[in-house]
Amino acid sequence: MRLLVADVNPATGELLELDRRMTIVRLGQDVDRTGRLAPEALERTFAACREYAGVIRELGAAQLRFVATSASRDAENRDEFVRGVLDILGVEPEVISGDREAEFSFTGATKELKGRADLARPYLVVDIGGGSTEFVVGDDRVRAARSVDVGCVRMTERHLVQGGKVSDPPTAEQIAAMRADIEAALDLAEETVPLREARTLVGLAGSVTTVSAIAQDLPEYDSARIHHSRISRDRVREITEWLLRSTHAERAAVPSMHPGRVDVIGAGALVLLAIMERTGAEEVVVSEHDILDGIAWSVA
């Protein structure tokens, strides 16, 4: 769950960031298997809401918008989630469609790129989340978008868990099954989004930014160095292969790795690699500005 507090000026096109933070709550824990939000996942989410409420009050935000995505779209007991957020933050979470999610991601990711001569259009923006991945192709505006149910948490839970534990490391059979699932999702995305027409691939969210941090061998997670970094397909393949053959302890020892991402980063990296191989993208441009920034612009 993520928070952005910003001063936004639609007249000048400026967004001044006051606070940006993330808490890994794994709201989507077990949703693919049970169809319900787990009680412990809801409690982690409400704890983050209470922390964020304090930041929002302290900075004096005048308008608040809470957008909920894939996991809460799928869950039978999403009313519990809605009531909890409303009680804590005083605003009801809007469970948006995949298409709306894609639109926000595209706006947030590409607003700063327009006018860059070194980045040809159209853009393909891919937002690899926990439960789903959004694909958006566009120039100044969205031309086509599709959300498919492959994300780092969903793929990990569906393919890499045996006996209630994540395989350490995964077997070749598990990786092959996961890859087949991802390829099927890409087939689905290509029914509506011309993935191969894009000239610049822009990657969003924690799986992509973590791969960038590893590629740069950063001593700690550094948003400034990650934002607008560019990673070649060969480097993404090298990192993905290492992540999928490494143990939990080896991944946890990476200095830029968020503890909540250790078990799911291999799946997220594989989604990114599969997209690059499908589209023929030689590199991915990494953006720290994404759906949060797009939501902020929508409020403004």
C-alpha positions, 0 to 999 in steps of 0.5 A, spaced: 500 500 500 502 506 497 501 513 499 503 520 495 502 527 498 503 532 493 502 539 491 499 539 484 499 545 479 495 543 473 496 550 470 504 549 470 504 541 469 508 541 476 507 535 481 511 537 487 512 531 492 511 532 499 511 525 502 511 518 498 512 511 502 510 504 501 508 499 506 508 491 503 501 489 506 500 483 501 492 484 501 492 479 495 495 474 500 491 467 498 486 471 494 487 467 488 486 460 492 480 462 497 477 468 493 477 472 500 481 477 503 485 474 509 484 477 516 491 478 517 492 481 510 486 486 512 489 487 519 496 489 516 492 494 511 488 497 516 495 498 520 498 502 514 492 506 513 492 508 521 500 510 519 498 514 513 492 518 516 497 521 521 501 523 515 495 526 511 493 530 517 500 532 519 501 535 511 494 538 511 492 534 505 485 538 502 483 532 498 484 525 498 483 519 494 483 512 495 484 507 489 484 500 490 486 495 485 486 487 483 486 484 490 480 487 492 476 487 485 477 479 486 475 478 493 468 476 496 469 479 503 471 486 500 466 490 504 470 488 510 476 492 507 471 498 504 468 499 511 475 498 515 478 504 510 472 508 511 473 508 518 480 510 519 481 515 513 474 517 512 474 516 505 471 510 501 476 506 497 474 506 489 475 499 487 477 501 479 477 497 473 483 495 470 482 500 464 482 505 469 488 503 473 491 502 466 489 510 465 492 512 471 499 508 470 500 511 463 499 518 465 503 518 471 509 514 468 509 518 461 507 525 463 515 527 464 517 523 458 513 527 453 518 531 449 524 526 450 527 526 443 531 519 445 525 516 447 520 514 441 513 513 441 508 510 442 510 508 449 508 501 452 507 502 460 507 495 464 505 496 471 507 489 474 503 489 481 501 483 486 495 480 483 495 483 476 499 486 470 496 492 466 499 493 459 497 500 456 499 503 449 499 510 447 502 517 445 499 523 448 493 519 451 491 511 452 490 508 445 489 501 448 489 498 455 488 491 458 489 488 465 491 481 466 491 476 472 499 475 472 502 479 478 508 477 482 504 475 488 499 471 484 504 467 480 508 465 486 502 463 490 500 459 484 506 456 482 512 456 487 508 454 493 509 447 496 506 444 502 505 451 504 512 454 503 515 458 497 520 453 494 527 455 496 529 455 490 523 453 485 524 447 481 525 447 473 518 444 472 515 450 477 518 455 473 516 452 466 509 452 469 509 459 471 512 461 464 506 458 461 501 462 465 505 468 463 505 467 456 498 465 456 496 472 459 500 475 454 496 472 449 490 475 452 493 482 453 495 482 445 488 481 443 486 488 445 493 491 446 498 492 440 504 490 444 509 489 439 507 496 436 510 500 442 517 503 441 519 505 448 517 500 454 516 503 460 516 499 467 513 500 473 512 498 480 516 494 485 518 488 481 521 493 476 524 498 480 528 492 484 530 489 478 533 496 476 536 496 483 540 490 483 542 491 475 545 498 478 548 494 484 546 499 489 548 499 496 541 501 498 534 502 495 535 509 491 529 512 488 533 518 484 538 513 481 532 508 479 527 513 476 528 513 469 534 508 469 534 503 463 536 496 463 537 492 457 534 485 456 540 481 457 541 484 464 534 483 465 535 476 463 541 475 467 538 477 474 531 473 473 535 467 472 539 468 478 533 470 482 530 464 480 535 459 482 537 463 488 535 461 495 531 466 500 537 467 504 541 469 498 535 474 495 534 477 502 542 479 502 541 483 496 542 490 500 536 494 496 531 488 497 525 490 501 524 484 506 516 483 503 519 482 496 524 477 497 519 471 496 515 474 490 521 478 486 523 472 482 516 471 479 515 479 478 522 479 474 520 473 470 513 477 468 518 483 466 523 478 462 517 475 458 514 482 456 521 484 453 522 478 449 515 478 447 515 485 444 522 485 442 524 491 447 532 492 447 531 495 454 526 498 459 525 505 462 524 504 469 519 509 472 518 511 480 512 515 477 506 511 476 499 510 478 500 514 484 502 520 480 496 519 475 491 519 481 494 525 484 493 528 477 486 526 476 484 529 483 487 536 481 
